[in-house]
Amino acid sequence: MAVITTDRTRIRRAREVENALASVRMEGLEPSDEAKAMFQRYIDGDLTSEDLDRAFDRYFDRKYGPVRLPSDERS
């Protein structure tokens, strides 16, 4: 679901993504092109934060297989 993204919101989202990527890189990892594309869709307003979470859940399920968690921790 696309949302209206103001310049201020786009800047805030870009900062959030930069911080997340910096954290990952400090661990010696580099996000895949697919992960970077999902983050860009979030910055652009094509994804809400909830959409982004679900997109990453599906991405990790495809990449590593489903992770079984108690039903109240993941929908």
N, CA, C, O and CB atoms as a CASP TS submission, in Angstrom:
PFRMAT TS
TARGET T0000
AUTHOR 0000-0000-0000
METHOD Language model
MODEL 1
PARENT N/A
ATOM      1  N   MET     1       0.838  -1.164   0.000  1.00  0.00           N
ATOM      2  CA  MET     1       0.000   0.000   0.000  1.00  0.00           C
ATOM      3  C   MET     1       0.891   1.237   0.000  1.00  0.00           C
ATOM      4  O   MET     1       1.705   1.414   0.906  1.00  0.00           O
ATOM      5  CB  MET     1      -0.957  -0.008   1.208  1.00  0.00           C
ATOM      6  N   ALA     2       0.745   2.078  -0.991  1.00  0.00           N
ATOM      7  CA  ALA     2       1.519   3.303  -1.066  1.00  0.00           C
ATOM      8  C   ALA     2       0.954   4.323  -0.088  1.00  0.00           C
ATOM      9  O   ALA     2      -0.257   4.405   0.119  1.00  0.00           O
ATOM     10  CB  ALA     2       1.523   3.865  -2.501  1.00  0.00           C
ATOM     11  N   VAL     3       1.833   5.080   0.493  1.00  0.00           N
ATOM     12  CA  VAL     3       1.427   6.139   1.412  1.00  0.00           C
ATOM     13  C   VAL     3       1.972   7.462   0.897  1.00  0.00           C
ATOM     14  O   VAL     3       2.955   7.492   0.157  1.00  0.00           O
ATOM     15  CB  VAL     3       1.930   5.855   2.862  1.00  0.00           C
ATOM     16  N   ILE     4       1.331   8.549   1.290  1.00  0.00           N
ATOM     17  CA  ILE     4       1.824   9.862   0.915  1.00  0.00           C
ATOM     18  C   ILE     4       3.079  10.133   1.735  1.00  0.00           C
ATOM     19  O   ILE     4       3.053  10.086   2.965  1.00  0.00           O
ATOM     20  CB  ILE     4       0.739  10.971   1.142  1.00  0.00           C
ATOM     21  N   THR     5       4.171  10.417   1.045  1.00  0.00           N
ATOM     22  CA  THR     5       5.444  10.613   1.718  1.00  0.00           C
ATOM     23  C   THR     5       5.924  12.041   1.487  1.00  0.00           C
ATOM     24  O   THR     5       6.273  12.417   0.368  1.00  0.00           O
ATOM     25  CB  THR     5       6.494   9.593   1.220  1.00  0.00           C
ATOM     26  N   THR     6       5.937  12.821   2.543  1.00  0.00           N
ATOM     27  CA  THR     6       6.434  14.189   2.454  1.00  0.00           C
ATOM     28  C   THR     6       7.959  14.155   2.440  1.00  0.00           C
ATOM     29  O   THR     6       8.574  13.134   2.748  1.00  0.00           O
ATOM     30  CB  THR     6       5.906  15.058   3.637  1.00  0.00           C
ATOM     31  N   ASP     7       8.557  15.288   2.077  1.00  0.00           N
ATOM     32  CA  ASP     7      10.017  15.373   2.097  1.00  0.00           C
ATOM     33  C   ASP     7      10.556  15.099   3.495  1.00  0.00           C
ATOM     34  O   ASP     7      11.580  14.434   3.655  1.00  0.00           O
ATOM     35  CB  ASP     7      10.483  16.752   1.613  1.00  0.00           C
ATOM     36  N   ARG     8       9.866  15.613   4.499  1.00  0.00           N
ATOM     37  CA  ARG     8      10.307  15.404   5.883  1.00  0.00           C
ATOM     38  C   ARG     8      10.253  13.916   6.242  1.00  0.00           C
ATOM     39  O   ARG     8      11.170  13.390   6.872  1.00  0.00           O
ATOM     40  CB  ARG     8       9.431  16.225   6.865  1.00  0.00           C
ATOM     41  N   THR     9       9.182  13.251   5.839  1.00  0.00           N
ATOM     42  CA  THR     9       9.051  11.818   6.112  1.00  0.00           C
ATOM     43  C   THR     9      10.111  11.030   5.364  1.00  0.00           C
ATOM     44  O   THR     9      10.710  10.105   5.913  1.00  0.00           O
ATOM     45  CB  THR     9       7.653  11.319   5.726  1.00  0.00           C
ATOM     46  N   ARG    10      10.341  11.395   4.121  1.00  0.00           N
ATOM     47  CA  ARG    10      11.363  10.704   3.316  1.00  0.00           C
ATOM     48  C   ARG    10      12.741  10.858   3.971  1.00  0.00           C
ATOM     49  O   ARG    10      13.505   9.894   4.037  1.00  0.00           O
ATOM     50  CB  ARG    10      11.390  11.265   1.857  1.00  0.00           C
ATOM     51  N   ILE    11      13.057  12.047   4.448  1.00  0.00           N
ATOM     52  CA  ILE    11      14.345  12.286   5.111  1.00  0.00           C
ATOM     53  C   ILE    11      14.450  11.462   6.387  1.00  0.00           C
ATOM     54  O   ILE    11      15.497  10.875   6.662  1.00  0.00           O
ATOM     55  CB  ILE    11      14.524  13.784   5.430  1.00  0.00           C
ATOM     56  N   ARG    12      13.369  11.413   7.173  1.00  0.00           N
ATOM     57  CA  ARG    12      13.367  10.619   8.407  1.00  0.00           C
ATOM     58  C   ARG    12      13.558   9.145   8.098  1.00  0.00           C
ATOM     59  O   ARG    12      14.338   8.458   8.758  1.00  0.00           O
ATOM     60  CB  ARG    12      12.059  10.827   9.184  1.00  0.00           C
ATOM     61  N   ARG    13      12.845   8.667   7.096  1.00  0.00           N
ATOM     62  CA  ARG    13      12.964   7.256   6.717  1.00  0.00           C
ATOM     63  C   ARG    13      14.365   6.940   6.205  1.00  0.00           C
ATOM     64  O   ARG    13      14.922   5.891   6.527  1.00  0.00           O
ATOM     65  CB  ARG    13      11.922   6.899   5.649  1.00  0.00           C
ATOM     66  N   ALA    14      14.928   7.834   5.418  1.00  0.00           N
ATOM     67  CA  ALA    14      16.289   7.613   4.902  1.00  0.00           C
ATOM     68  C   ALA    14      17.283   7.539   6.057  1.00  0.00           C
ATOM     69  O   ALA    14      18.202   6.720   6.037  1.00  0.00           O
ATOM     70  CB  ALA    14      16.695   8.743   3.916  1.00  0.00           C
ATOM     71  N   ARG    15      17.102   8.387   7.054  1.00  0.00           N
ATOM     72  CA  ARG    15      17.976   8.366   8.228  1.00  0.00           C
ATOM     73  C   ARG    15      17.820   7.048   8.990  1.00  0.00           C
ATOM     74  O   ARG    15      18.809   6.470   9.441  1.00  0.00           O
ATOM     75  CB  ARG    15      17.665   9.562   9.157  1.00  0.00           C
ATOM     76  N   GLU    16      16.584   6.575   9.134  1.00  0.00           N
ATOM     77  CA  GLU    16      16.350   5.284   9.802  1.00  0.00           C
ATOM     78  C   GLU    16      17.072   4.160   9.062  1.00  0.00           C
ATOM     79  O   GLU    16      17.715   3.311   9.678  1.00  0.00           O
ATOM     80  CB  GLU    16      14.832   4.978   9.884  1.00  0.00           C
ATOM     81  N   VAL    17      16.960   4.166   7.740  1.00  0.00           N
ATOM     82  CA  VAL    17      17.592   3.126   6.933  1.00  0.00           C
ATOM     83  C   VAL    17      19.114   3.239   7.022  1.00  0.00           C
ATOM     84  O   VAL    17      19.799   2.224   7.145  1.00  0.00           O
ATOM     85  CB  VAL    17      17.129   3.224   5.462  1.00  0.00           C
ATOM     86  N   GLU    18      19.644   4.446   6.964  1.00  0.00           N
ATOM     87  CA  GLU    18      21.094   4.627   7.082  1.00  0.00           C
ATOM     88  C   GLU    18      21.601   4.062   8.402  1.00  0.00           C
ATOM     89  O   GLU    18      22.644   3.409   8.441  1.00  0.00           O
ATOM     90  CB  GLU    18      21.464   6.116   6.966  1.00  0.00           C
ATOM     91  N   ASN    19      20.876   4.310   9.472  1.00  0.00           N
ATOM     92  CA  ASN    19      21.274   3.777  10.784  1.00  0.00           C
ATOM     93  C   ASN    19      21.220   2.261  10.809  1.00  0.00           C
ATOM     94  O   ASN    19      22.117   1.615  11.351  1.00  0.00           O
ATOM     95  CB  ASN    19      20.378   4.341  11.883  1.00  0.00           C
ATOM     96  N   ALA    20      20.172   1.684  10.225  1.00  0.00           N
ATOM     97  CA  ALA    20      20.056   0.223  10.185  1.00  0.00           C
ATOM     98  C   ALA    20      21.189  -0.390   9.366  1.00  0.00           C
ATOM     99  O   ALA    20      21.780  -1.391   9.772  1.00  0.00           O
ATOM    100  CB  ALA    20      18.695  -0.194   9.600  1.00  0.00           C
ATOM    101  N   LEU    21      21.490   0.208   8.217  1.00  0.00           N
ATOM    102  CA  LEU    21      22.565  -0.309   7.371  1.00  0.00           C
ATOM    103  C   LEU    21      23.921  -0.162   8.055  1.00  0.00           C
ATOM    104  O   LEU    21      24.767  -1.050   7.950  1.00  0.00           O
ATOM    105  CB  LEU    21      22.576   0.414   6.020  1.00  0.00           C
ATOM    106  N   ALA    22      24.134   0.947   8.750  1.00  0.00           N
ATOM    107  CA  ALA    22      25.399   1.142   9.470  1.00  0.00           C
ATOM    108  C   ALA    22      25.572   0.067  10.533  1.00  0.00           C
ATOM    109  O   ALA    22      26.674  -0.449  10.724  1.00  0.00           O
ATOM    110  CB  ALA    22      25.451   2.546  10.116  1.00  0.00           C
ATOM    111  N   SER    23      24.498  -0.269  11.220  1.00  0.00           N
ATOM    112  CA  SER    23      24.560  -1.302  12.254  1.00  0.00           C
ATOM    113  C   SER    23      24.938  -2.652  11.655  1.00  0.00           C
ATOM    114  O   SER    23      25.779  -3.371  12.194  1.00  0.00           O
ATOM    115  CB  SER    23      23.216  -1.409  12.985  1.00  0.00           C
ATOM    116  N   VAL    24      24.308  -2.981  10.541  1.00  0.00           N
ATOM    117  CA  VAL    24      24.605  -4.254   9.864  1.00  0.00           C
ATOM    118  C   VAL    24      26.052  -4.281   9.395  1.00  0.00           C
ATOM    119  O   VAL    24      26.745  -5.287   9.542  1.00  0.00           O
ATOM    120  CB  VAL    24      23.652  -4.474   8.664  1.00  0.00           C
ATOM    121  N   ARG    25      26.499  -3.172   8.831  1.00  0.00           N
ATOM    122  CA  ARG    25      27.870  -3.112   8.313  1.00  0.00           C
ATOM    123  C   ARG    25      28.899  -3.168   9.435  1.00  0.00           C
ATOM    124  O   ARG    25      29.997  -3.688   9.238  1.00  0.00           O
ATOM    125  CB  ARG    25      28.069  -1.840   7.492  1.00  0.00           C
ATOM    126  N   MET    26      28.561  -2.643  10.606  1.00  0.00           N
ATOM    127  CA  MET    26      29.475  -2.738  11.748  1.00  0.00           C
ATOM    128  C   MET    26      29.689  -4.193  12.153  1.00  0.00           C
ATOM    129  O   MET    26      30.711  -4.536  12.748  1.00  0.00           O
ATOM    130  CB  MET    26      28.934  -1.932  12.940  1.00  0.00           C
ATOM    131  N   GLU    27      28.724  -5.039  11.830  1.00  0.00           N
ATOM    132  CA  GLU    27      28.843  -6.473  12.111  1.00  0.00           C
ATOM    133  C   GLU    27      29.613  -7.197  11.009  1.00  0.00           C
ATOM    134  O   GLU    27      29.795  -8.414  11.059  1.00  0.00           O
ATOM    135  CB  GLU    27      27.455  -7.098  12.273  1.00  0.00           C
ATOM    136  N   GLY    28      30.062  -6.433  10.013  1.00  0.00           N
ATOM    137  CA  GLY    28      30.841  -7.021   8.932  1.00  0.00           C
ATOM    138  C   GLY    28      29.996  -7.603   7.817  1.00  0.00           C
ATOM    139  O   GLY    28      30.491  -8.385   7.005  1.00  0.00           O
ATOM    140  N   LEU    29      28.730  -7.232   7.769  1.00  0.00           N
ATOM    141  CA  LEU    29      27.820  -7.759   6.759  1.00  0.00           C
ATOM    142  C   LEU    29      27.470  -6.666   5.754  1.00  0.00           C
ATOM    143  O   LEU    29      27.565  -5.476   6.053  1.00  0.00           O
ATOM    144  CB  LEU    29      26.541  -8.323   7.416  1.00  0.00           C
ATOM    145  N   GLU    30      27.070  -7.082   4.582  1.00  0.00           N
ATOM    146  CA  GLU    30      26.590  -6.147   3.565  1.00  0.00           C
ATOM    147  C   GLU    30      25.233  -6.628   3.091  1.00  0.00           C
ATOM    148  O   GLU    30      25.103  -7.766   2.639  1.00  0.00           O
ATOM    149  CB  GLU    30      27.595  -6.027   2.368  1.00  0.00           C
ATOM    150  N   PRO    31      24.210  -5.773   3.188  1.00  0.00           N
ATOM    151  CA  PRO    31      22.872  -6.164   2.747  1.00  0.00           C
ATOM    152  C   PRO    31      22.856  -6.493   1.253  1.00  0.00           C
ATOM    153  O   PRO    31      23.598  -5.910   0.462  1.00  0.00           O
ATOM    154  CB  PRO    31      21.864  -5.048   3.051  1.00  0.00           C
ATOM    155  N   SER    32      22.007  -7.425   0.896  1.00  0.00           N
ATOM    156  CA  SER    32      21.870  -7.803  -0.511  1.00  0.00           C
ATOM    157  C   SER    32      21.215  -6.670  -1.295  1.00  0.00           C
ATOM    158  O   SER    32      20.633  -5.753  -0.717  1.00  0.00           O
ATOM    159  CB  SER    32      21.046  -9.104  -0.651  1.00  0.00           C
ATOM    160  N   ASP    33      21.320  -6.749  -2.608  1.00  0.00           N
ATOM    161  CA  ASP    33      20.655  -5.767  -3.460  1.00  0.00           C
ATOM    162  C   ASP    33      19.148  -5.805  -3.251  1.00  0.00           C
ATOM    163  O   ASP    33      18.488  -4.766  -3.293  1.00  0.00           O
ATOM    164  CB  ASP    33      20.991  -6.018  -4.935  1.00  0.00           C
ATOM    165  N   GLU    34      18.596  -7.005  -3.024  1.00  0.00           N
ATOM    166  CA  GLU    34      17.160  -7.127  -2.787  1.00  0.00           C
ATOM    167  C   GLU    34      16.759  -6.418  -1.498  1.00  0.00           C
ATOM    168  O   GLU    34      15.731  -5.742  -1.455  1.00  0.00           O
ATOM    169  CB  GLU    34      16.750  -8.604  -2.728  1.00  0.00           C
ATOM    170  N   ALA    35      17.565  -6.568  -0.446  1.00  0.00           N
ATOM    171  CA  ALA    35      17.272  -5.891   0.824  1.00  0.00           C
ATOM    172  C   ALA    35      17.364  -4.378   0.651  1.00  0.00           C
ATOM    173  O   ALA    35      16.515  -3.643   1.155  1.00  0.00           O
ATOM    174  CB  ALA    35      18.243  -6.363   1.934  1.00  0.00           C
ATOM    175  N   LYS    36      18.374  -3.918  -0.048  1.00  0.00           N
ATOM    176  CA  LYS    36      18.520  -2.479  -0.293  1.00  0.00           C
ATOM    177  C   LYS    36      17.321  -1.938  -1.078  1.00  0.00           C
ATOM    178  O   LYS    36      16.852  -0.830  -0.821  1.00  0.00           O
ATOM    179  CB  LYS    36      19.832  -2.191  -1.060  1.00  0.00           C
ATOM    180  N   ALA    37      16.834  -2.723  -2.029  1.00  0.00           N
ATOM    181  CA  ALA    37      15.676  -2.304  -2.825  1.00  0.00           C
ATOM    182  C   ALA    37      14.428  -2.194  -1.946  1.00  0.00           C
ATOM    183  O   ALA    37      13.623  -1.279  -2.118  1.00  0.00           O
ATOM    184  CB  ALA    37      15.426  -3.296  -3.982  1.00  0.00           C
ATOM    185  N   MET    38      14.273  -3.130  -1.005  1.00  0.00           N
ATOM    186  CA  MET    38      13.125  -3.050  -0.086  1.00  0.00           C
ATOM    187  C   MET    38      13.224  -1.798   0.779  1.00  0.00           C
ATOM    188  O   MET    38      12.226  -1.112   0.998  1.00  0.00           O
ATOM    189  CB  MET    38      13.049  -4.314   0.811  1.00  0.00           C
ATOM    190  N   PHE    39      14.420  -1.501   1.269  1.00  0.00           N
ATOM    191  CA  PHE    39      14.599  -0.287   2.058  1.00  0.00           C
ATOM    192  C   PHE    39      14.266   0.950   1.228  1.00  0.00           C
ATOM    193  O   PHE    39      13.638   1.883   1.728  1.00  0.00           O
ATOM    194  CB  PHE    39      16.037  -0.199   2.589  1.00  0.00           C
ATOM    195  N   GLN    40      14.682   0.959  -0.030  1.00  0.00           N
ATOM    196  CA  GLN    40      14.400   2.121  -0.882  1.00  0.00           C
ATOM    197  C   GLN    40      12.898   2.288  -1.102  1.00  0.00           C
ATOM    198  O   GLN    40      12.394   3.411  -1.121  1.00  0.00           O
ATOM    199  CB  GLN    40      15.116   1.980  -2.236  1.00  0.00           C
ATOM    200  N   ARG    41      12.191   1.187  -1.265  1.00  0.00           N
ATOM    201  CA  ARG    41      10.731   1.255  -1.407  1.00  0.00           C
ATOM    202  C   ARG    41      10.097   1.846  -0.148  1.00  0.00           C
ATOM    203  O   ARG    41       9.110   2.576  -0.236  1.00  0.00           O
ATOM    204  CB  ARG    41      10.146  -0.149  -1.692  1.00  0.00           C
ATOM    205  N   TYR    42      10.656   1.534   1.018  1.00  0.00           N
ATOM    206  CA  TYR    42      10.173   2.123   2.274  1.00  0.00           C
ATOM    207  C   TYR    42      10.434   3.627   2.284  1.00  0.00           C
ATOM    208  O   TYR    42       9.543   4.412   2.609  1.00  0.00           O
ATOM    209  CB  TYR    42      10.855   1.449   3.496  1.00  0.00           C
ATOM    210  N   ILE    43      11.643   4.027   1.931  1.00  0.00           N
ATOM    211  CA  ILE    43      11.983   5.455   1.890  1.00  0.00           C
ATOM    212  C   ILE    43      11.059   6.195   0.935  1.00  0.00           C
ATOM    213  O   ILE    43      10.588   7.291   1.240  1.00  0.00           O
ATOM    214  CB  ILE    43      13.451   5.654   1.469  1.00  0.00           C
ATOM    215  N   ASP    44      10.801   5.595  -0.219  1.00  0.00           N
ATOM    216  CA  ASP    44       9.974   6.239  -1.250  1.00  0.00           C
ATOM    217  C   ASP    44       8.490   6.279  -0.902  1.00  0.00           C
ATOM    218  O   ASP    44       7.719   6.980  -1.558  1.00  0.00           O
ATOM    219  CB  ASP    44      10.152   5.524  -2.561  1.00  0.00           C
ATOM    220  N   GLY    45       8.081   5.531   0.128  1.00  0.00           N
ATOM    221  CA  GLY    45       6.681   5.531   0.530  1.00  0.00           C
ATOM    222  C   GLY    45       5.863   4.436  -0.119  1.00  0.00           C
ATOM    223  O   GLY    45       4.642   4.408   0.031  1.00  0.00           O
ATOM    224  N   ASP    46       6.516   3.526  -0.844  1.00  0.00           N
ATOM    225  CA  ASP    46       5.798   2.406  -1.449  1.00  0.00           C
ATOM    226  C   ASP    46       5.431   1.348  -0.414  1.00  0.00           C
ATOM    227  O   ASP    46       4.509   0.561  -0.628  1.00  0.00           O
ATOM    228  CB  ASP    46       6.637   1.779  -2.555  1.00  0.00           C
ATOM    229  N   LEU    47       6.150   1.327   0.708  1.00  0.00           N
ATOM    230  CA  LEU    47       5.901   0.373   1.788  1.00  0.00           C
ATOM    231  C   LEU    47       5.773   1.127   3.106  1.00  0.00           C
ATOM    232  O   LEU    47       6.504   2.086   3.355  1.00  0.00           O
ATOM    233  CB  LEU    47       7.036  -0.689   1.871  1.00  0.00           C
ATOM    234  N   THR    48       4.846   0.690   3.940  1.00  0.00           N
ATOM    235  CA  THR    48       4.797   1.172   5.315  1.00  0.00           C
ATOM    236  C   THR    48       5.830   0.380   6.113  1.00  0.00           C
ATOM    237  O   THR    48       6.413  -0.571   5.593  1.00  0.00           O
ATOM    238  CB  THR    48       3.352   1.023   5.932  1.00  0.00           C
ATOM    239  N   SER    49       6.062   0.758   7.358  1.00  0.00           N
ATOM    240  CA  SER    49       7.008  -0.005   8.175  1.00  0.00           C
ATOM    241  C   SER    49       6.503  -1.429   8.393  1.00  0.00           C
ATOM    242  O   SER    49       7.296  -2.368   8.452  1.00  0.00           O
ATOM    243  CB  SER    49       7.239   0.692   9.530  1.00  0.00           C
ATOM    244  N   GLU    50       5.178  -1.591   8.515  1.00  0.00           N
ATOM    245  CA  GLU    50       4.608  -2.937   8.661  1.00  0.00           C
ATOM    246  C   GLU    50       4.797  -3.749   7.382  1.00  0.00           C
ATOM    247  O   GLU    50       5.111  -4.938   7.436  1.00  0.00           O
ATOM    248  CB  GLU    50       3.110  -2.854   9.017  1.00  0.00           C
ATOM    249  N   ASP    51       4.605  -3.101   6.231  1.00  0.00           N
ATOM    250  CA  ASP    51       4.839  -3.773   4.949  1.00  0.00           C
ATOM    251  C   ASP    51       6.298  -4.212   4.832  1.00  0.00           C
ATOM    252  O   ASP    51       6.593  -5.311   4.363  1.00  0.00           O
ATOM    253  CB  ASP    51       4.465  -2.845   3.772  1.00  0.00           C
ATOM    254  N   LEU    52       7.204  -3.337   5.265  1.00  0.00           N
ATOM    255  CA  LEU    52       8.631  -3.646   5.201  1.00  0.00           C
ATOM    256  C   LEU    52       8.953  -4.849   6.081  1.00  0.00           C
ATOM    257  O   LEU    52       9.705  -5.734   5.673  1.00  0.00           O
ATOM    258  CB  LEU    52       9.473  -2.427   5.631  1.00  0.00           C
ATOM    259  N   ASP    53       8.390  -4.885   7.276  1.00  0.00           N
ATOM    260  CA  ASP    53       8.600  -6.041   8.156  1.00  0.00           C
ATOM    261  C   ASP    53       8.143  -7.333   7.486  1.00  0.00           C
ATOM    262  O   ASP    53       8.853  -8.338   7.508  1.00  0.00           O
ATOM    263  CB  ASP    53       7.853  -5.848   9.484  1.00  0.00           C
ATOM    264  N   ARG    54       6.955  -7.299   6.892  1.00  0.00           N
ATOM    265  CA  ARG    54       6.434  -8.501   6.218  1.00  0.00           C
ATOM    266  C   ARG    54       7.292  -8.871   5.010  1.00  0.00           C
ATOM    267  O   ARG    54       7.521 -10.051   4.747  1.00  0.00           O
ATOM    268  CB  ARG    54       4.973  -8.281   5.776  1.00  0.00           C
ATOM    269  N   ALA    55       7.765  -7.867   4.277  1.00  0.00           N
ATOM    270  CA  ALA    55       8.618  -8.132   3.116  1.00  0.00           C
ATOM    271  C   ALA    55       9.911  -8.816   3.555  1.00  0.00           C
ATOM    272  O   ALA    55      10.380  -9.747   2.900  1.00  0.00           O
ATOM    273  CB  ALA    55       8.933  -6.819   2.359  1.00  0.00           C
ATOM    274  N   PHE    56      10.484  -8.351   4.664  1.00  0.00           N
ATOM    275  CA  PHE    56      11.704  -8.995   5.158  1.00  0.00           C
ATOM    276  C   PHE    56      11.419 -10.391   5.695  1.00  0.00           C
ATOM    277  O   PHE    56      12.245 -11.289   5.526  1.00  0.00           O
ATOM    278  CB  PHE    56      12.350  -8.142   6.248  1.00  0.00           C
ATOM    279  N   ASP    57      10.279 -10.596   6.332  1.00  0.00           N
ATOM    280  CA  ASP    57       9.918 -11.953   6.768  1.00  0.00           C
ATOM    281  C   ASP    57       9.884 -12.902   5.576  1.00  0.00           C
ATOM    282  O   ASP    57      10.445 -13.997   5.629  1.00  0.00           O
ATOM    283  CB  ASP    57       8.546 -11.950   7.487  1.00  0.00           C
ATOM    284  N   ARG    58       9.222 -12.476   4.497  1.00  0.00           N
ATOM    285  CA  ARG    58       9.141 -13.326   3.298  1.00  0.00           C
ATOM    286  C   ARG    58      10.526 -13.542   2.679  1.00  0.00           C
ATOM    287  O   ARG    58      10.853 -14.647   2.246  1.00  0.00           O
ATOM    288  CB  ARG    58       8.191 -12.696   2.255  1.00  0.00           C
ATOM    289  N   TYR    59      11.326 -12.489   2.641  1.00  0.00           N
ATOM    290  CA  TYR    59      12.684 -12.571   2.088  1.00  0.00           C
ATOM    291  C   TYR    59      13.518 -13.592   2.868  1.00  0.00           C
ATOM    292  O   TYR    59      14.165 -14.455   2.274  1.00  0.00           O
ATOM    293  CB  TYR    59      13.371 -11.180   2.120  1.00  0.00           C
ATOM    294  N   PHE    60      13.500 -13.488   4.200  1.00  0.00           N
ATOM    295  CA  PHE    60      14.293 -14.413   5.004  1.00  0.00           C
ATOM    296  C   PHE    60      13.742 -15.838   4.932  1.00  0.00           C
ATOM    297  O   PHE    60      14.511 -16.798   4.989  1.00  0.00           O
ATOM    298  CB  PHE    60      14.335 -13.943   6.455  1.00  0.00           C
ATOM    299  N   ASP    61      12.430 -15.987   4.808  1.00  0.00           N
ATOM    300  CA  ASP    61      11.850 -17.324   4.628  1.00  0.00           C
ATOM    301  C   ASP    61      12.359 -17.949   3.330  1.00  0.00           C
ATOM    302  O   ASP    61      12.705 -19.130   3.299  1.00  0.00           O
ATOM    303  CB  ASP    61      10.299 -17.254   4.620  1.00  0.00           C
ATOM    304  N   ARG    62      12.403 -17.156   2.262  1.00  0.00           N
ATOM    305  CA  ARG    62      12.908 -17.672   0.985  1.00  0.00           C
ATOM    306  C   ARG    62      14.393 -17.997   1.072  1.00  0.00           C
ATOM    307  O   ARG    62      14.844 -19.017   0.552  1.00  0.00           O
ATOM    308  CB  ARG    62      12.660 -16.659  -0.139  1.00  0.00           C
ATOM    309  N   LYS    63      15.136 -17.139   1.723  1.00  0.00           N
ATOM    310  CA  LYS    63      16.587 -17.285   1.761  1.00  0.00           C
ATOM    311  C   LYS    63      17.037 -18.385   2.715  1.00  0.00           C
ATOM    312  O   LYS    63      17.950 -19.146   2.395  1.00  0.00           O
ATOM    313  CB  LYS    63      17.224 -15.976   2.159  1.00  0.00           C
ATOM    314  N   TYR    64      16.406 -18.477   3.882  1.00  0.00           N
ATOM    315  CA  TYR    64      16.878 -19.396   4.925  1.00  0.00           C
ATOM    316  C   TYR    64      15.860 -20.451   5.331  1.00  0.00           C
ATOM    317  O   TYR    64      16.171 -21.332   6.133  1.00  0.00           O
ATOM    318  CB  TYR    64      17.273 -18.617   6.132  1.00  0.00           C
ATOM    319  N   GLY    65      14.663 -20.374   4.795  1.00  0.00           N
ATOM    320  CA  GLY    65      13.614 -21.289   5.201  1.00  0.00           C
ATOM    321  C   GLY    65      12.825 -20.679   6.343  1.00  0.00           C
ATOM    322  O   GLY    65      13.322 -19.803   7.051  1.00  0.00           O
ATOM    323  N   PRO    66      11.596 -21.141   6.522  1.00  0.00           N
ATOM    324  CA  PRO    66      10.754 -20.572   7.577  1.00  0.00           C
ATOM    325  C   PRO    66      11.330 -20.831   8.962  1.00  0.00           C
ATOM    326  O   PRO    66      11.879 -21.899   9.235  1.00  0.00           O
ATOM    327  CB  PRO    66       9.346 -21.142   7.491  1.00  0.00           C
ATOM    328  N   VAL    67      11.197 -19.850   9.815  1.00  0.00           N
ATOM    329  CA  VAL    67      11.625 -19.972  11.204  1.00  0.00           C
ATOM    330  C   VAL    67      10.367 -20.149  12.037  1.00  0.00           C
ATOM    331  O   VAL    67       9.434 -19.354  11.932  1.00  0.00           O
ATOM    332  CB  VAL    67      12.464 -18.718  11.675  1.00  0.00           C
ATOM    333  N   ARG    68      10.336 -21.160  12.843  1.00  0.00           N
ATOM    334  CA  ARG    68       9.172 -21.449  13.664  1.00  0.00           C
ATOM    335  C   ARG    68       9.267 -20.681  14.979  1.00  0.00           C
ATOM    336  O   ARG    68      10.180 -20.899  15.775  1.00  0.00           O
ATOM    337  CB  ARG    68       9.048 -22.966  13.924  1.00  0.00           C
ATOM    338  N   LEU    69       8.316 -19.783  15.193  1.00  0.00           N
ATOM    339  CA  LEU    69       8.238 -19.023  16.428  1.00  0.00           C
ATOM    340  C   LEU    69       6.864 -19.237  17.041  1.00  0.00           C
ATOM    341  O   LEU    69       5.913 -19.582  16.339  1.00  0.00           O
ATOM    342  CB  LEU    69       8.511 -17.513  16.180  1.00  0.00           C
ATOM    343  N   PRO    70       6.758 -19.032  18.356  1.00  0.00           N
ATOM    344  CA  PRO    70       5.420 -19.102  18.957  1.00  0.00           C
ATOM    345  C   PRO    70       4.476 -18.160  18.224  1.00  0.00           C
ATOM    346  O   PRO    70       4.890 -17.102  17.750  1.00  0.00           O
ATOM    347  CB  PRO    70       5.471 -18.748  20.467  1.00  0.00           C
ATOM    348  N   SER    71       3.241 -18.534  18.133  1.00  0.00           N
ATOM    349  CA  SER    71       2.260 -17.800  17.318  1.00  0.00           C
ATOM    350  C   SER    71       2.092 -16.352  17.736  1.00  0.00           C
ATOM    351  O   SER    71       1.707 -15.523  16.911  1.00  0.00           O
ATOM    352  CB  SER    71       0.927 -18.485  17.386  1.00  0.00           C
ATOM    353  N   ASP    72       2.367 -16.021  18.981  1.00  0.00           N
ATOM    354  CA  ASP    72       2.182 -14.625  19.393  1.00  0.00           C
ATOM    355  C   ASP    72       3.374 -13.748  19.041  1.00  0.00           C
ATOM    356  O   ASP    72       3.312 -12.538  19.257  1.00  0.00           O
ATOM    357  CB  ASP    72       1.929 -14.555  20.883  1.00  0.00           C
ATOM    358  N   GLU    73       4.449 -14.300  18.511  1.00  0.00           N
ATOM    359  CA  GLU    73       5.626 -13.508  18.164  1.00  0.00           C
ATOM    360  C   GLU    73       5.718 -13.189  16.687  1.00  0.00           C
ATOM    361  O   GLU    73       6.468 -12.292  16.301  1.00  0.00           O
ATOM    362  CB  GLU    73       6.860 -14.224  18.588  1.00  0.00           C
ATOM    363  N   ARG    74       4.983 -13.891  15.857  1.00  0.00           N
ATOM    364  CA  ARG    74       5.054 -13.640  14.424  1.00  0.00           C
ATOM    365  C   ARG    74       3.744 -14.045  13.791  1.00  0.00           C
ATOM    366  O   ARG    74       3.231 -15.138  14.032  1.00  0.00           O
ATOM    367  CB  ARG    74       6.234 -14.398  13.777  1.00  0.00           C
ATOM    368  N   SER    75       3.207 -13.149  12.975  1.00  0.00           N
ATOM    369  CA  SER    75       1.936 -13.481  12.321  1.00  0.00           C
ATOM    370  C   SER    75       2.148 -13.772  10.863  1.00  0.00           C
ATOM    371  O   SER    75       1.192 -14.071  10.148  1.00  0.00           O
ATOM    372  CB  SER    75       0.930 -12.351  12.481  1.00  0.00           C
TER
END
